[in-house]
């Protein structure tokens, strides 16, 4: 009786081991190239996660800077000044929404820009000599 239990245990162990070896052969040899391509795609996946900032106020609670979405589209490399980088052109929000509705989002990008009253004020001051 005790010898039968040991044989049953080793038989189940051998069958389980053979199943694991079979699965290993299936994953490595049969589906190896497919899994390698999938793994490369996962490893090189680029995710752009913009970090929008809040509005910036001065001590008198006057708004100095706020976020403004900037919509950009990738342009052909002939228009690009630096050939090795991707070049983007600014487009309007309406054009970006139309492109998104048509499903043309592969060349579309949204960045967060900062609209600054302080920057515009300093630009006007330097151009026209206006001071507070």
C-alpha positions in Angstrom: 0.0 0.0 0.0 2.8 2.4 0.9 4.7 1.5 -2.2 1.6 2.3 -4.4 1.3 5.7 -2.8 4.9 6.5 -3.6 4.5 5.4 -7.2 1.3 7.5 -7.6 3.0 10.5 -6.1 6.0 10.2 -8.5 3.7 9.5 -11.4 1.7 12.7 -10.8 5.0 14.6 -10.2 6.4 13.3 -13.5 3.2 14.1 -15.5 3.2 17.7 -14.0 6.9 18.1 -14.8 6.3 16.9 -18.4 3.4 19.4 -18.7 5.7 22.2 -17.6 8.4 21.2 -20.0 5.8 21.0 -22.8 4.6 24.5 -22.0 8.2 25.8 -21.9 8.8 24.3 -25.4 5.6 25.8 -26.7 6.4 29.3 -25.4 10.1 29.3 -26.3 10.3 27.4 -29.6 6.9 27.5 -31.2 5.8 31.0 -30.2 9.3 32.4 -29.5 9.5 34.9 -32.4 6.0 36.2 -31.8 6.6 36.7 -28.1 10.0 38.4 -28.9 8.2 40.9 -31.2 5.6 41.6 -28.6 8.2 42.1 -25.9 10.1 44.6 -28.0 7.0 46.5 -28.6 6.3 46.7 -24.9 9.8 47.7 -23.9 10.1 50.6 -26.4 6.6 52.0 -25.8 6.8 55.8 -25.3 4.2 57.5 -23.2 4.0 61.2 -23.0 2.3 62.4 -19.9 2.1 66.2 -19.7 2.2 67.8 -16.3 -0.2 70.7 -16.3 0.5 73.3 -13.7 -2.0 75.5 -11.9 -2.4 79.3 -12.4 0.2 81.5 -10.8 -1.0 84.6 -8.9 1.0 87.5 -7.5 0.6 88.8 -3.9 -2.5 90.9 -4.9 -4.1 87.7 -6.3 -3.7 89.1 -9.9 -3.3 86.3 -12.4 0.3 86.2 -13.8 0.4 82.8 -15.7 -2.2 80.3 -16.7 -2.2 77.1 -18.8 -3.1 77.2 -22.4 -3.3 74.0 -24.5 -1.2 74.2 -27.7 -2.2 71.8 -30.5 0.5 70.7 -32.9 0.8 68.5 -35.9 3.9 66.7 -37.2 5.1 68.2 -40.5 7.2 66.6 -43.2 11.0 66.5 -42.7 11.5 68.9 -45.7 10.2 71.8 -43.7 12.2 70.7 -40.6 15.3 72.7 -39.8 17.0 69.9 -37.9 16.6 66.7 -39.9 17.1 64.2 -37.0 14.2 65.5 -34.9 10.4 65.5 -35.4 9.1 68.9 -36.3 5.7 70.2 -35.2 3.6 73.1 -36.4 1.0 74.9 -34.2 -2.7 74.5 -35.3 -5.9 75.8 -34.0 -8.1 73.9 -31.5 -10.9 73.6 -34.0 -8.6 72.0 -36.6 -7.3 69.6 -33.9 -10.8 68.6 -33.0 -11.7 68.0 -36.6 -8.6 65.8 -37.0 -9.5 63.9 -33.9 -13.1 63.3 -35.1 -11.7 61.9 -38.4 -9.4 59.6 -36.4 -6.2 61.3 -37.6 -4.5 61.4 -34.2 -1.1 59.7 -35.0 0.6 63.0 -36.0 -1.4 65.2 -33.5 0.1 66.3 -30.2 -1.2 68.5 -27.4 1.3 70.5 -25.2 0.6 72.7 -22.3 1.9 76.2 -22.9 1.9 79.1 -20.5 0.3 82.4 -21.3 2.0 85.0 -19.2 0.8 88.5 -18.6 4.2 89.3 -17.0 5.9 88.2 -20.2 3.6 90.2 -22.5 4.0 93.2 -20.2 7.8 93.0 -20.2 7.7 92.6 -24.0 5.5 95.7 -24.4 7.7 97.6 -21.9 10.8 96.8 -23.8 9.3 97.6 -27.3 7.4 100.8 -26.4 9.2 102.0 -23.3 6.1 101.6 -21.1 6.8 101.3 -17.4 4.5 101.0 -14.4 
